[in-house]
Amino acid sequence: MAAPSNAFSLWSQYLAARAAAMTLTCFSVRDNLRTAAAVGRSMYRLDRRHRKRALDNLTAAFPEWSDARREQVALQSFEHFVQLAVEVCHTPRLLHIDTWPRHVRLGNLAPALRLMLQHKPAILLTGHLGNWEVLGYLLATMGFHIEALARPLDNRLINDWLLGIRQKRGLTVLTKFDATARMVQVLADGGVLGFIADQNAGDRGMFVPFFGKLASTYKSIGLLAMNQNVPIICGYAHRIPTHDALGPAFRYELGVADMIQPQDWVDQPDPLYYITARYNRAIEMMVRMRPDQYLWMHRRWKSRPRYERLGKPMPASLRRNLEQLPWMDQAQLDRLCRNPTLTG
């Protein structure tokens, strides 16, 4: 009996999603984005758990802000999140080789584009910011060899449908399972590997600074860059705000916050820590540019270092790694070393 019930659940979810997508495409993108923003505002009011998490994260990231400002940015973050779901349905129709200049403005992408035009391998990463799907999708539309790593959805029918949308213009999506050999091959072929790099890595992750608080981060990106000797491009796709009566539009600016070259880390005392900390710093810079477009309900600081959980001082080795970061100053270091379990 379990199998038919499960199959019914899969198909009902899939058909509901397809019906919703079909309905959305009957209206203009501006109408849909305006409606999505209204749905996001309703979610903000009704979803107490995620609203509290977003506000708590904003308090940790921006302690100097007023409560009113944090509440406004949290509300806008919810609006943006629902708008992203709507844009998935419009992206294949709006972004193709002849029309993308109407919807996308290229910022300081020249160094990254120059690298890719030479068919040199690179790692491209971003965070849960702006429209992270557009970043890889557009570069693939422009003819670049892009393969992005993503976790498959639990519903395989919806997963296959969304994969088809993502891959319509040439973007290849790799699942997180058994992808190591393929990732190495992509780089060997001069391609670009894409990652969403601000996910919590659990208690055993590498803890690096992010908005003045240590955040658990996967070591795999840094290790891959070191082993393959390839640069890391830290890019973003920010929604461009509109100021007309027609409401929000499907318009984005693509840019690069940082490019980490192999020569940057070769002389560092701990290259892996340096790389991981530096790209988290780049993601933080992207977020500070458009904090309303970050997924603040995301549990970025869920895992805590072992010493913190045990109520002990920061280990000397971690403090030394922090001190050796070229951009670290005493005020930042003091904030990072403060253990809430010791200071209350």
SULFEN-V916752 format. One record per pair of residues at least 24 apart in sequence whose ideal C-beta (glycine too) atoms are under 10 Angstrom apart, sorted by sequence separation. I is the first residue (numbers start at 1). GAP is how many residues later the second one is. D is the distance in Angstrom with one decimal. If there is no record, write none. Layout:
BEGIN
I/GAP/D, I/GAP/D
END
This chain:
BEGIN
50/24/9.4, 51/24/8.7, 54/24/7.4, 121/24/9.4, 124/24/8.2, 125/24/9.9, 146/24/7.5, 147/24/7.7, 148/24/7.3, 149/24/7.9, 150/24/7.2, 151/24/7.2, 152/24/7.7, 197/24/5.9, 233/24/9.3, 234/24/4.4, 235/24/9.2, 257/24/8.7, 258/24/3.8, 313/24/8.0, 314/24/9.0, 119/25/9.2, 145/25/8.2, 146/25/5.4, 147/25/4.3, 148/25/5.5, 149/25/5.0, 150/25/7.0, 151/25/5.1, 152/25/7.8, 195/25/8.7, 197/25/9.9, 233/25/8.2, 234/25/7.1, 257/25/4.3, 258/25/9.1, 314/25/6.8, 51/26/10.0, 113/26/8.7, 116/26/9.0, 117/26/9.6, 119/26/7.9, 140/26/8.9, 143/26/9.5, 144/26/8.3, 145/26/9.7, 146/26/7.1, 147/26/7.4, 148/26/6.9, 149/26/7.8, 150/26/7.2, 151/26/8.7, 195/26/5.8, 232/26/8.0, 233/26/5.5, 234/26/7.3, 256/26/8.7, 257/26/7.4, 313/26/6.6, 44/27/9.0, 50/27/9.9, 51/27/7.7, 54/27/9.7, 112/27/8.9, 116/27/9.4, 117/27/8.3, 140/27/8.3, 141/27/8.9, 142/27/8.9, 143/27/7.4, 144/27/9.4, 145/27/8.3, 146/27/9.7, 147/27/5.7, 149/27/6.1, 232/27/7.1, 233/27/8.2, 257/27/8.9, 258/27/7.3, 312/27/7.6, 50/28/7.9, 116/28/5.0, 137/28/8.9, 140/28/9.1, 141/28/4.1, 142/28/9.1, 193/28/8.9, 231/28/5.9, 232/28/4.2, 257/28/4.8, 258/28/9.1, 311/28/7.2, 314/28/9.8, 113/29/8.5, 116/29/8.2, 133/29/9.5, 137/29/6.7, 140/29/5.2, 141/29/6.8, 150/29/9.7, 195/29/9.2, 231/29/6.2, 232/29/8.4, 257/29/4.9, 310/29/9.7, 311/29/9.5, 312/29/8.4, 313/29/7.1, 44/30/6.9, 45/30/9.0, 104/30/7.3, 109/30/9.1, 116/30/8.7, 136/30/8.0, 137/30/9.3, 139/30/9.5, 140/30/4.1, 141/30/8.1, 149/30/6.2, 230/30/9.9, 231/30/4.9, 232/30/9.4, 256/30/9.5, 257/30/9.6, 309/30/10.0, 311/30/4.2, 312/30/8.0, 44/31/5.0, 47/31/8.0, 50/31/9.4, 103/31/8.7, 104/31/9.8, 113/31/8.4, 137/31/8.4, 138/31/8.2, 139/31/9.2, 140/31/3.7, 193/31/7.6, 230/31/9.4, 231/31/6.6, 255/31/8.3, 257/31/9.7, 308/31/5.5, 310/31/8.1, 311/31/6.2, 43/32/9.7, 44/32/9.2, 106/32/9.2, 112/32/9.8, 133/32/8.9, 137/32/6.2, 139/32/7.9, 140/32/7.9, 147/32/9.1, 193/32/9.6, 229/32/10.0, 230/32/7.3, 231/32/9.4, 232/32/9.3, 257/32/8.1, 307/32/7.5, 308/32/7.5, 309/32/7.7, 44/33/8.5, 45/33/9.2, 133/33/6.9, 136/33/9.9, 137/33/9.0, 138/33/9.1, 149/33/9.4, 229/33/5.1, 231/33/8.7, 232/33/9.5, 308/33/6.1, 41/34/6.4, 44/34/4.2, 100/34/9.6, 104/34/5.8, 137/34/5.5, 149/34/7.3, 228/34/9.4, 229/34/10.0, 255/34/8.6, 305/34/8.9, 307/34/9.3, 308/34/8.8, 40/35/7.8, 41/35/9.3, 43/35/5.2, 44/35/7.9, 103/35/8.8, 136/35/5.3, 147/35/7.5, 193/35/9.3, 197/35/9.0, 225/35/7.5, 304/35/9.6, 307/35/10.0, 40/36/8.3, 42/36/8.8, 43/36/8.8, 106/36/9.8, 135/36/10.0, 136/36/9.4, 147/36/7.8, 225/36/9.9, 226/36/8.0, 253/36/9.7, 304/36/9.1, 40/37/8.3, 41/37/6.8, 44/37/9.7, 100/37/9.5, 104/37/9.5, 136/37/8.8, 183/37/9.0, 187/37/7.7, 193/37/8.5, 195/37/9.3, 197/37/8.2, 225/37/7.6, 229/37/9.3, 253/37/9.5, 304/37/8.9, 37/38/9.7, 40/38/4.1, 41/38/6.2, 43/38/8.0, 44/38/9.8, 100/38/5.9, 104/38/9.7, 133/38/8.9, 147/38/9.4, 187/38/9.3, 192/38/9.3, 222/38/9.3, 37/39/8.7, 39/39/8.9, 40/39/3.6, 43/39/6.7, 95/39/7.1, 147/39/4.9, 193/39/9.8, 194/39/9.5, 226/39/7.3, 39/40/8.3, 40/40/7.1, 42/40/9.1, 91/40/8.4, 94/40/9.8, 146/40/9.0, 147/40/9.6, 180/40/8.7, 184/40/7.9, 187/40/9.4, 188/40/7.8, 190/40/9.9, 225/40/8.1, 226/40/9.3, 37/41/8.9, 38/41/8.2, 40/41/6.2, 41/41/8.9, 100/41/6.1, 145/41/7.5, 183/41/6.6, 187/41/4.9, 192/41/7.8, 194/41/9.1, 37/42/4.2, 39/42/9.7, 40/42/4.0, 91/42/6.9, 95/42/6.2, 96/42/9.9, 99/42/9.6, 100/42/7.5, 147/42/9.7, 186/42/9.8, 187/42/9.4, 188/42/10.0, 36/43/7.3, 37/43/8.2, 39/43/4.9, 40/43/7.0, 88/43/9.4, 91/43/6.9, 95/43/6.0, 184/43/8.2, 187/43/5.7, 222/43/8.4, 232/43/7.0, 36/44/9.0, 38/44/8.7, 39/44/9.0, 40/44/9.8, 84/44/9.5, 87/44/6.3, 97/44/6.0, 145/44/7.2, 147/44/6.0, 148/44/9.0, 149/44/7.0, 150/44/8.8, 176/44/10.0, 180/44/8.8, 184/44/6.8, 234/44/8.4, 273/44/9.8, 277/44/7.9, 281/44/8.3, 34/45/10.0, 36/45/8.9, 37/45/7.1, 40/45/9.6, 88/45/6.9, 92/45/8.7, 95/45/9.8, 96/45/6.2, 97/45/7.4, 145/45/7.1, 146/45/7.1, 147/45/7.3, 148/45/7.5, 149/45/6.8, 150/45/9.2, 151/45/9.3, 183/45/8.9, 226/45/6.1, 234/45/5.4, 273/45/8.9, 276/45/9.9, 277/45/8.1, 33/46/9.2, 36/46/4.3, 37/46/6.2, 39/46/9.1, 84/46/8.8, 87/46/7.7, 91/46/6.2, 95/46/5.8, 97/46/8.1, 145/46/3.9, 146/46/5.0, 147/46/5.9, 148/46/3.5, 149/46/5.6, 150/46/7.6, 225/46/9.2, 226/46/6.6, 232/46/8.3, 233/46/9.6, 234/46/9.4, 236/46/9.1, 281/46/6.7, 33/47/9.9, 35/47/8.8, 36/47/4.4, 39/47/8.9, 81/47/9.1, 84/47/6.0, 87/47/7.8, 91/47/9.2, 95/47/10.0, 144/47/8.3, 145/47/6.4, 146/47/8.2, 147/47/6.8, 148/47/7.4, 149/47/8.0, 225/47/9.2, 232/47/5.8, 234/47/8.8, 235/47/9.0, 236/47/8.5, 270/47/9.0, 273/47/9.7, 274/47/8.3, 277/47/9.7, 278/47/7.8, 281/47/9.9, 35/48/9.3, 36/48/8.4, 83/48/8.7, 84/48/8.5, 144/48/6.3, 145/48/9.9, 146/48/5.9, 148/48/8.3, 149/48/9.9, 151/48/9.0, 223/48/9.9, 234/48/3.6, 238/48/7.8, 273/48/4.7, 277/48/5.6, 278/48/8.9, 33/49/9.2, 34/49/9.2, 36/49/7.1, 37/49/9.4, 80/49/9.4, 84/49/7.6, 92/49/9.9, 222/49/7.7, 223/49/6.5, 226/49/7.1, 233/49/9.5, 234/49/6.7, 236/49/9.2, 237/49/9.8, 241/49/8.9, 272/49/9.7, 273/49/8.7, 278/49/8.3, 33/50/5.2, 36/50/4.4, 80/50/8.3, 84/50/9.5, 91/50/9.8, 222/50/4.7, 225/50/6.1, 232/50/8.6, 236/50/4.4, 240/50/9.8, 270/50/8.5, 274/50/7.7, 277/50/8.9, 32/51/8.3, 33/51/10.0, 35/51/7.8, 36/51/8.4, 80/51/9.0, 221/51/9.8, 222/51/8.1, 224/51/9.9, 225/51/9.8, 234/51/8.3, 235/51/8.3, 236/51/8.9, 238/51/6.6, 239/51/7.4, 241/51/9.0, 269/51/8.0, 270/51/5.4, 273/51/8.2, 274/51/6.8, 277/51/8.8, 34/52/9.9, 140/52/9.3, 222/52/8.3, 223/52/8.8, 234/52/7.3, 238/52/4.8, 241/52/9.7, 269/52/7.8, 273/52/8.2, 274/52/8.5, 33/53/6.2, 139/53/7.3, 219/53/6.4, 222/53/3.9, 223/53/9.4, 236/53/7.6, 239/53/9.0, 268/53/9.7, 29/54/9.9, 32/54/4.8, 33/54/7.5, 140/54/9.4, 219/54/9.3, 221/54/7.6, 222/54/4.8, 225/54/9.1, 236/54/8.1, 239/54/5.8, 269/54/9.9, 270/54/7.1, 31/55/9.9, 32/55/8.4, 139/55/8.5, 221/55/7.3, 222/55/9.3, 238/55/6.2, 269/55/5.3, 270/55/9.7, 136/56/8.5, 219/56/9.4, 220/56/9.9, 222/56/9.2, 237/56/9.4, 268/56/7.3, 29/57/8.0, 32/57/7.8, 33/57/8.9, 137/57/10.0, 219/57/6.8, 222/57/7.9, 236/57/9.0, 268/57/8.9, 29/58/7.6, 32/58/7.2, 136/58/4.7, 218/58/8.3, 221/58/7.1, 268/58/8.8, 27/59/9.9, 135/59/7.6, 136/59/9.8, 217/59/5.3, 29/60/9.0, 123/60/9.2, 136/60/9.9, 217/60/8.5, 24/61/9.5, 29/61/4.9, 135/61/9.9, 24/62/6.2, 28/62/9.3, 29/62/9.8, 132/62/8.8, 217/62/8.6, 264/62/9.6, 24/63/9.8, 121/63/10.0, 123/63/9.9, 132/63/9.9, 133/63/9.9, 217/63/6.1, 21/64/9.8, 24/64/9.3, 25/64/5.8, 29/64/8.7, 123/64/7.9, 132/64/6.0, 20/65/9.3, 21/65/9.3, 24/65/4.8, 25/65/7.2, 29/65/6.8, 121/65/7.5, 122/65/8.0, 208/65/7.0, 215/65/6.7, 20/66/9.5, 23/66/9.3, 24/66/7.6, 121/66/4.0, 132/66/9.8, 206/66/7.4, 207/66/9.5, 208/66/9.5, 214/66/10.0, 217/66/9.9, 21/67/7.8, 22/67/8.5, 25/67/9.9, 120/67/9.7, 121/67/7.3, 129/67/9.5, 206/67/6.8, 208/67/9.6, 210/67/9.0, 21/68/4.5, 25/68/7.4, 121/68/7.7, 122/68/9.1, 124/68/5.1, 125/68/8.7, 126/68/7.8, 127/68/9.8, 128/68/6.5, 208/68/5.1, 209/68/6.2, 215/68/9.8, 20/69/8.3, 21/69/9.6, 100/69/9.4, 121/69/5.3, 122/69/8.5, 123/69/7.3, 124/69/6.8, 125/69/7.1, 126/69/7.8, 127/69/6.7, 128/69/9.6, 129/69/8.0, 206/69/9.9, 207/69/9.3, 208/69/4.1, 211/69/9.3, 215/69/9.6, 119/70/8.6, 120/70/6.1, 121/70/6.3, 122/70/5.1, 123/70/5.1, 124/70/4.7, 125/70/4.5, 126/70/6.5, 127/70/6.4, 128/70/5.9, 206/70/5.3, 207/70/9.6, 208/70/8.8, 210/70/5.0, 211/70/10.0, 18/71/10.0, 119/71/4.0, 120/71/9.7, 121/71/7.1, 122/71/7.7, 123/71/8.0, 124/71/7.4, 125/71/7.4, 126/71/7.0, 127/71/3.8, 128/71/8.2, 149/71/9.4, 205/71/9.2, 206/71/8.6, 208/71/8.9, 209/71/6.7, 210/71/8.1, 17/72/9.8, 92/72/9.0, 96/72/8.7, 97/72/8.1, 118/72/8.4, 119/72/8.4, 120/72/9.2, 121/72/8.0, 122/72/9.8, 123/72/6.7, 125/72/4.0, 126/72/8.3, 127/72/8.9, 149/72/9.6, 208/72/5.1, 209/72/7.1, 211/72/9.7, 212/72/9.2, 92/73/5.7, 95/73/9.3, 96/73/6.5, 119/73/9.9, 124/73/9.7, 125/73/8.7, 208/73/8.4, 210/73/7.4, 211/73/5.8, 29/74/9.3, 88/74/7.0, 91/74/6.9, 92/74/9.2, 95/74/7.1, 116/74/8.9, 123/74/9.0, 206/74/9.6, 210/74/5.9, 91/75/8.7, 93/75/9.9, 116/75/9.1, 201/75/9.8, 209/75/8.1, 89/76/8.1, 92/76/4.8, 116/76/6.2, 211/76/7.8, 88/77/6.3, 91/77/8.4, 92/77/7.4, 115/77/8.8, 210/77/9.2, 211/77/8.8, 88/78/8.7, 91/78/8.9, 197/79/9.1, 112/80/9.1, 198/81/9.3, 197/82/6.1, 198/82/7.3, 127/83/9.6, 197/83/7.7, 217/83/9.5, 195/84/9.4, 216/84/8.7, 197/85/9.2, 198/85/5.3, 215/85/5.6, 216/85/8.0, 197/86/6.6, 198/86/9.1, 215/86/5.5, 216/86/7.7, 217/86/9.8, 196/87/9.9, 213/87/8.9, 214/87/8.0, 215/87/9.2, 216/87/4.1, 198/88/9.7, 213/88/5.8, 215/88/8.3, 216/88/8.0, 198/89/8.8, 211/89/8.5, 214/89/9.4, 215/89/9.7, 216/89/8.0, 210/90/6.7, 211/90/8.6, 214/90/7.8, 210/91/7.6, 213/91/9.6, 214/91/6.0, 214/94/7.8, 125/96/6.5, 139/96/8.8, 198/96/9.0, 207/96/8.3, 198/97/8.8, 207/97/8.3, 123/98/6.4, 139/98/10.0, 200/98/8.3, 205/98/6.4, 207/98/4.9, 123/99/9.5, 136/99/9.2, 138/99/7.6, 199/99/8.2, 200/99/5.8, 203/99/9.5, 204/99/8.5, 207/99/9.3, 125/100/9.9, 135/100/5.7, 137/100/9.0, 198/100/7.5, 199/100/9.2, 200/100/6.1, 202/100/8.5, 203/100/5.0, 205/100/9.4, 207/100/9.6, 214/100/8.9, 123/101/6.7, 135/101/6.9, 136/101/9.0, 199/101/8.1, 200/101/7.5, 201/101/9.9, 202/101/5.3, 203/101/7.6, 207/101/8.8, 123/102/5.7, 134/102/9.9, 135/102/4.3, 198/102/6.2, 200/102/4.8, 201/102/7.1, 203/102/8.2, 204/102/9.0, 122/103/9.1, 132/103/9.4, 134/103/4.4, 135/103/10.0, 200/103/5.5, 203/103/6.9, 121/104/10.0, 132/104/8.2, 133/104/8.1, 134/104/9.8, 214/104/8.3, 123/105/8.5, 130/105/9.8, 131/105/9.3, 132/105/6.7, 134/105/9.2, 122/106/9.8, 130/106/5.5, 131/106/4.9, 203/106/7.9, 121/107/6.8, 123/107/6.0, 124/107/9.8, 125/107/6.4, 126/107/9.2, 127/107/9.0, 129/107/6.0, 130/107/4.6, 131/107/8.3, 207/107/9.8, 121/108/9.0, 122/108/5.6, 123/108/7.3, 124/108/8.0, 125/108/7.3, 126/108/7.2, 129/108/8.3, 130/108/4.4, 131/108/6.6, 214/108/8.9, 121/109/4.7, 122/109/5.2, 123/109/4.7, 124/109/4.8, 125/109/5.9, 126/109/5.5, 127/109/7.9, 129/109/7.6, 130/109/5.8, 120/110/7.9, 121/110/8.4, 122/110/7.2, 123/110/6.9, 124/110/8.3, 125/110/7.5, 126/110/5.6, 129/110/9.9, 130/110/9.8, 208/110/9.7, 120/111/8.1, 122/111/5.5, 123/111/9.4, 124/111/5.9, 126/111/7.5, 207/111/7.1, 206/112/9.9, 208/113/8.6, 209/113/7.1, 138/114/8.2, 207/114/9.5, 208/114/8.6, 115/115/9.7, 139/115/8.3, 206/115/9.4, 207/115/9.7, 115/116/6.8, 134/116/9.0, 138/116/6.7, 209/116/7.8, 116/117/8.6, 135/117/8.5, 208/117/8.8, 115/118/7.5, 134/118/5.4, 209/118/9.5, 112/119/8.9, 131/119/9.0, 135/119/6.4, 209/119/8.0, 212/119/9.2, 111/120/9.5, 113/120/9.9, 134/120/7.7, 135/120/9.8, 212/120/6.6, 112/121/4.8, 131/121/5.9, 111/122/8.4, 112/122/9.4, 130/122/6.8, 212/122/9.9, 213/122/7.9, 214/122/6.2, 112/123/6.7, 130/123/8.6, 131/123/9.8, 209/123/7.0, 212/123/4.7, 213/123/7.3, 214/123/9.6, 109/124/9.1, 130/124/9.1, 209/124/9.3, 211/124/9.9, 212/124/6.7, 130/125/9.8, 213/125/9.5, 109/126/7.6, 209/126/8.9, 212/126/9.5, 108/127/9.9, 209/127/5.7, 213/127/9.5, 107/128/9.4, 208/128/9.6, 107/129/8.7, 207/129/9.4, 107/130/9.8, 127/130/9.9, 107/131/8.6, 126/131/9.0, 124/132/9.4, 104/133/7.9, 105/133/9.5, 125/133/10.0, 105/135/6.6, 125/135/9.7, 104/136/9.1, 103/137/9.2, 122/137/8.6, 123/137/8.8, 17/138/8.4, 18/139/9.1, 13/140/9.9, 17/140/8.6, 18/140/8.7, 21/140/8.5, 13/141/9.5, 14/141/6.4, 17/141/5.5, 21/141/9.9, 113/141/9.9, 13/142/5.3, 14/142/9.0, 15/142/8.7, 16/142/9.5, 112/142/9.3, 12/143/10.0, 14/143/3.8, 15/143/10.0, 18/143/7.0, 112/143/9.3, 113/143/9.4, 10/144/9.1, 11/144/9.3, 13/144/7.5, 14/144/5.3, 17/144/7.3, 21/144/9.1, 109/144/9.8, 112/144/5.2, 115/144/8.0, 10/145/5.5, 13/145/6.4, 14/145/9.5, 17/145/8.8, 107/145/10.0, 108/145/9.9, 109/145/5.9, 111/145/6.9, 9/146/8.3, 10/146/7.0, 11/146/6.8, 14/146/9.1, 103/146/8.0, 104/146/9.3, 105/146/7.3, 106/146/10.0, 107/146/5.2, 108/146/9.3, 109/146/6.4, 110/146/8.8, 115/146/9.8, 10/147/5.5, 14/147/7.0, 102/147/9.8, 103/147/5.4, 104/147/7.4, 105/147/7.2, 106/147/7.7, 107/147/6.0, 108/147/5.3, 109/147/5.9, 112/147/6.6, 10/148/8.3, 63/148/9.6, 102/148/9.1, 103/148/5.5, 104/148/5.3, 105/148/4.5, 106/148/5.6, 107/148/3.3, 108/148/5.6, 111/148/5.9, 61/149/8.4, 62/149/7.8, 63/149/8.0, 102/149/8.2, 103/149/6.8, 104/149/7.4, 105/149/7.3, 106/149/8.0, 107/149/7.5, 108/149/9.0, 7/150/9.9, 60/150/9.6, 61/150/3.9, 62/150/9.5, 104/150/6.1, 105/150/9.0, 107/150/10.0, 60/151/6.6, 61/151/7.4, 60/152/7.6, 61/152/7.9, 87/152/9.2, 100/152/9.8, 123/152/10.0, 127/152/9.5, 58/153/9.5, 60/153/5.6, 126/153/9.8, 127/153/8.9, 57/154/8.5, 125/154/6.1, 129/154/7.3, 84/155/9.2, 95/155/8.6, 127/155/9.0, 128/155/9.2, 57/156/9.6, 83/156/7.8, 94/156/5.6, 123/156/9.0, 126/156/9.3, 127/156/4.2, 130/156/7.8, 93/157/9.8, 94/157/9.9, 95/157/9.5, 125/157/8.3, 126/157/7.3, 127/157/8.7, 129/157/5.5, 130/157/9.5, 125/158/7.8, 129/158/5.7, 80/159/7.0, 91/159/8.2, 127/159/6.5, 128/159/9.2, 130/159/9.3, 90/160/6.1, 126/160/7.3, 127/160/6.8, 129/160/8.9, 130/160/6.5, 129/161/7.0, 129/162/9.1, 131/162/8.4, 87/163/6.3, 130/163/4.9, 132/163/9.4, 86/164/9.4, 129/164/5.7, 130/164/8.4, 83/165/6.9, 87/165/9.5, 128/165/9.4, 129/165/5.0, 128/166/6.6, 129/166/7.3, 83/167/9.3, 127/167/7.3, 128/167/3.8, 80/168/9.6, 127/168/8.2, 128/168/9.1, 79/169/8.9, 128/169/9.5, 129/169/9.9, 128/170/5.3, 127/171/8.8, 128/172/8.5, 127/173/8.9, 33/206/9.4, 33/209/9.4, 84/209/9.2, 37/210/8.1, 80/210/9.0, 83/210/9.6, 37/211/6.7, 84/211/8.8, 30/212/8.6, 34/212/8.8, 35/212/9.6, 36/212/8.5, 80/212/6.5, 81/212/9.3, 34/213/4.3, 79/213/8.2, 80/213/5.1, 81/213/9.7, 30/214/9.7, 33/214/6.6, 34/214/6.3, 76/214/9.6, 77/214/8.0, 78/214/9.9, 79/214/9.7, 80/214/8.3, 81/214/6.2, 31/215/9.4, 32/215/9.9, 33/215/4.1, 76/215/8.5, 77/215/5.9, 80/215/8.2, 81/215/9.2, 30/216/5.5, 31/216/7.7, 32/216/9.3, 33/216/7.3, 76/216/3.7, 77/216/7.3, 80/216/9.9, 81/216/7.4, 30/217/5.1, 31/217/9.9, 33/217/7.2, 73/217/9.9, 74/217/9.7, 75/217/8.6, 76/217/7.8, 77/217/6.2, 78/217/9.6, 81/217/9.6, 28/218/9.1, 29/218/9.9, 30/218/6.5, 32/218/9.3, 73/218/5.3, 74/218/8.8, 76/218/9.8, 77/218/6.7, 78/218/8.7, 28/219/9.6, 29/219/8.6, 30/219/5.9, 73/219/5.1, 77/219/4.8, 78/219/7.6, 29/220/7.2, 30/220/8.0, 72/220/8.0, 73/220/9.6, 76/220/9.6, 77/220/7.2, 28/221/9.8, 29/221/4.8, 70/221/9.6, 73/221/8.5, 77/221/9.6, 28/222/9.8, 29/222/9.9, 69/222/9.5, 74/222/5.9, 61/223/8.4, 73/223/7.5, 74/223/8.4, 61/226/7.9, 62/226/9.1, 65/226/9.3, 70/226/9.2, 61/227/9.0, 62/229/7.5, 61/230/7.9, 58/233/7.8, 61/233/8.9, 61/235/8.1, 58/236/9.2, 57/237/8.9, 57/238/9.5, 58/238/5.7, 57/239/4.8, 61/239/9.1, 54/240/9.4, 56/240/8.9, 57/240/7.8, 60/240/9.2, 61/240/9.3, 54/241/8.6, 55/241/8.0, 56/241/10.0, 57/241/7.7, 60/241/6.6, 54/242/3.9, 55/242/9.7, 57/242/8.4, 53/243/7.6, 54/243/4.7, 57/243/6.8, 53/244/5.3, 54/244/8.7, 57/244/7.1, 51/245/9.7, 52/245/9.3, 53/245/8.4, 56/245/9.1, 50/246/9.0, 51/246/7.9, 53/246/7.0, 50/247/4.2, 49/248/8.8, 50/248/9.7, 53/249/9.7, 47/250/8.3, 44/253/9.7, 43/254/9.5, 63/272/9.3
END
